[in-house]
Amino acid sequence: FTSNVFAILGLRSLYFALAGAIEKFRYLRASLAIILAVVGIKMLIADWLKSWIGPDANFYLLGLVAAILIGGIIASLGNPVHSSRGAAPAETPLGKD
């Protein structure tokens, strides 16, 4: 799924950079889904968008994509993933078995 997002954006190499980070950042998948939706909507309304915003519409879209990606990462840093896999077993205090 995320590979397709970055292929559409022409950023497949960025996908490989984020593929390892997808487990670390909780909201990265949601951010990528929103980015895919934004790009899809942009493709549908490209002519209208250029007439409304102007010839720099693609630059504004790129800024929006960057803001969504950075927002997802910042939100993930504020609410980190708590994985129970690989966690060390809880230790009991000495003498209280």
C-alpha positions in Angstrom: 0.0 0.0 0.0 2.6 2.6 1.0 4.8 1.5 -1.9 2.0 2.5 -4.2 1.6 5.9 -2.5 5.2 6.8 -3.1 5.2 5.3 -6.6 2.3 7.7 -7.5 4.3 10.6 -5.9 7.5 9.5 -7.7 9.2 9.0 -4.4 9.8 5.3 -4.3 13.2 5.7 -2.8 11.6 7.6 0.1 9.4 4.6 0.7 12.4 2.4 1.5 13.6 5.0 4.0 10.2 5.0 5.7 9.5 1.2 5.4 11.8 0.5 8.4 10.2 3.3 10.4 6.6 2.3 9.9 6.6 0.2 13.1 8.2 2.9 15.1 5.8 5.6 14.3 2.1 4.9 15.2 0.4 7.4 12.9 2.7 7.0 9.9 0.3 4.6 8.1 -2.6 6.9 8.6 -0.5 9.9 7.3 0.4 7.9 4.2 -3.3 7.0 3.6 -4.2 10.7 3.8 -1.5 11.6 1.4 -2.7 9.0 -1.0 -6.2 10.4 -0.8 -5.0 14.0 -1.3 -3.0 12.9 -4.4 -6.0 11.0 -5.8 -8.3 14.0 -5.3 -5.7 16.3 -6.8 -5.6 14.0 -9.9 -9.4 14.2 -10.2 -9.6 18.0 -9.8 -6.2 19.1 -11.3 -7.7 21.5 -13.9 -10.0 23.1 -11.5 -7.3 23.4 -8.9 -4.9 25.1 -11.3 -7.6 27.6 -12.3 -8.5 28.3 -8.7 -5.0 28.4 -7.1 -2.9 29.2 -10.1 0.1 27.5 -11.8 1.9 27.0 -8.4 -0.8 24.5 -7.3 1.7 21.6 -7.3 4.0 23.4 -5.0 1.2 24.0 -2.5 0.3 20.3 -2.8 3.9 19.3 -2.1 3.8 21.5 1.0 0.6 19.9 2.1 2.0 16.4 1.6 5.1 17.3 3.6 3.0 18.8 6.3 0.8 15.7 6.6 3.9 13.4 6.8 5.6 15.6 9.4 2.4 15.9 11.3 2.0 12.1 11.5 5.6 11.7 12.7 5.2 14.4 15.3 1.9 12.9 16.5 3.7 9.5 16.7 6.5 11.0 18.8 3.9 12.5 21.2 2.1 9.1 21.5 4.7 6.3 21.0 3.9 2.7 20.3 4.0 0.5 23.3 4.9 -3.0 22.0 4.5 -6.0 24.3 6.6 -8.1 21.9 10.1 -8.6 23.1 9.4 -7.1 26.5 11.4 -8.4 29.4 9.3 -10.3 32.0 8.4 -8.3 35.1 10.8 -8.9 37.9 9.6 -9.5 41.4 11.4 -7.7 44.3 13.7 -9.9 46.3 12.1 -11.9 49.1 8.5 -11.3 47.8 8.0 -14.4 45.6 
